[in-house]
Amino acid sequence: MGFEIINKNCIDVIKHGSIQEKVDLTFLDPPFNQQKDYAHHDDNMDEAAYWEMMKKVCGYAFEISNKGAAVYFMQREKNAEFVLRTLRETGWSFQNMIIWKKKTSAVPVPNKYGKQYQMIAYATKGEKAKTFHRLRIDPKLPANYKTQRENGIFVTDVWDDIRELTSGYFAGNEAIRNDNGERFHKQQAPLELLLRIILSSTNVNDTVFDPFAGTGTTLVVAHQLQRKSIGIEIDPENAKCILERLTNIREADLIQKNFKDYTCTENLVEIWGDEFEVEKKKGESDLLLFDN
Ligand SMILES: C[S@@+](CC[C@H](N)C(=O)[O-])C[C@H]1O[C@@H](n2cnc3c(N)ncnc32)[C@H](O)[C@@H]1O
């Protein structure tokens, strides 16, 4: 399935209105403005300037979206107020605040509760989603449940079954590493997170947009699910990583192993797409821009 990697500042892409395609899903995992070390981005912006930038991004995503398309905006919970306001002011209709509960890590904070989840605001262009597949999963039965479920349960707004890629041992093979064993990109999202989002909110042949693409997790999952994808990434090293990840899909990046997690879902084969077609199209690229 076609993908497009744009190695530019997304604000410049927005300024020039360069994206011609209409999109069905936008995933936003921007830098959180928390003084992290990004080679090509100042993660210590003035708060107002940061939210002004995010307003441009959300507004543009809205403009290029089909009616009923979805946006998923991931941020720190302390910014919930700004996220919701930015989405509202750019026209999006709020649907859910998803709690992505971390499995193996928490951030200890003095004088208040430690932080164990990431928030993801889900909104749509217009009140009604054009696509929303009610996925069913069958997580392990909690200790106090006696009766086995017959056909799993619907996914709710609390996602506690998706493991984050921590910096240590738990990140496993999925984490991309430099030769010295260090993580290539500390904010690499887990495939399973994008799998849930893309399966829930798109169909085969739809278009997925990620203006802060990082290592390209969104594109890697979209591609295998036969969705088109457009990723923007400012850092040329990351953009190269995305291309490499898509042209030589690593064993650890294959999503077929997760099919079993959703087998309680009605019409799963139709939602997931044809595996054989995906294999044939592995590595096919429509356009690549490396002009930083
Ligand atoms: C939190 S990371 C995204 C991680 C990604 N979800 C993944 O799975 O790898 C944010 C990314 O946005 C990029 N970025 C920052 N500012 C940008 C901008 N103005 N335009 C495009 N990319 C930008 C950073 O270089 C970084 O790779």
The ligand as an SDF file (V2000), in Angstrom:
LIG
                    3D

 27 29  0  0  0  0  0  0  0  0999 V2000
    6.9550   11.8670   20.0410 C   0  0  0  0  0  0  0  0  0  0  0  0
    7.8580   11.6890   18.5720 S   0  0  0  0  0  0  0  0  0  0  0  0
    6.8330   10.6350   17.5820 C   0  0  0  0  0  0  0  0  0  0  0  0
    7.1360    9.1780   17.7640 C   0  0  0  0  0  0  0  0  0  0  0  0
    6.3750    8.2880   16.8290 C   0  0  0  0  0  0  0  0  0  0  0  0
    4.9780    8.1930   17.2120 N   0  0  0  0  0  0  0  0  0  0  0  0
    6.9940    6.9140   16.7560 C   0  0  0  0  0  0  0  0  0  0  0  0
    6.2880    5.9140   16.9690 O   0  0  0  0  0  0  0  0  0  0  0  0
    8.1780    6.8260   16.4790 O   0  0  0  0  0  0  0  0  0  0  0  0
    7.6770   13.2580   17.7930 C   0  0  0  0  0  0  0  0  0  0  0  0
    8.4480   13.4100   16.5070 C   0  0  0  0  0  0  0  0  0  0  0  0
    8.0680   14.6500   15.9090 O   0  0  0  0  0  0  0  0  0  0  0  0
    9.2220   15.1900   15.2240 C   0  0  0  0  0  0  0  0  0  0  0  0
    8.9540   16.6210   15.0620 N   0  0  0  0  0  0  0  0  0  0  0  0
    9.1020   17.6050   15.9630 C   0  0  0  0  0  0  0  0  0  0  0  0
    8.7140   18.7850   15.4690 N   0  0  0  0  0  0  0  0  0  0  0  0
    8.3000   18.5560   14.2030 C   0  0  0  0  0  0  0  0  0  0  0  0
    7.7750   19.3790   13.1730 C   0  0  0  0  0  0  0  0  0  0  0  0
    7.5820   20.6880   13.3610 N   0  0  0  0  0  0  0  0  0  0  0  0
    7.4610   18.8060   11.9930 N   0  0  0  0  0  0  0  0  0  0  0  0
    7.6330   17.4820   11.8000 C   0  0  0  0  0  0  0  0  0  0  0  0
    8.1510   16.6530   12.7360 N   0  0  0  0  0  0  0  0  0  0  0  0
    8.4540   17.1730   13.9230 C   0  0  0  0  0  0  0  0  0  0  0  0
   10.3710   14.8300   16.1360 C   0  0  0  0  0  0  0  0  0  0  0  0
   11.6000   14.8350   15.4270 O   0  0  0  0  0  0  0  0  0  0  0  0
    9.9600   13.4550   16.6610 C   0  0  0  0  0  0  0  0  0  0  0  0
   10.5410   12.4270   15.9130 O   0  0  0  0  0  0  0  0  0  0  0  0
  1  2  1  0
  2  3  1  0
  2 10  1  0
  3  4  1  0
  4  5  1  0
  5  6  1  0
  5  7  1  0
  7  8  2  0
  7  9  1  0
 10 11  1  0
 11 12  1  0
 11 26  1  0
 12 13  1  0
 13 14  1  0
 13 24  1  0
 14 15  1  0
 14 23  1  0
 15 16  2  0
 16 17  1  0
 17 18  1  0
 17 23  2  0
 18 19  1  0
 18 20  2  0
 20 21  1  0
 21 22  2  0
 22 23  1  0
 24 25  1  0
 24 26  1  0
 26 27  1  0
M  CHG  2   2   1   9  -1
M  END
$$$$
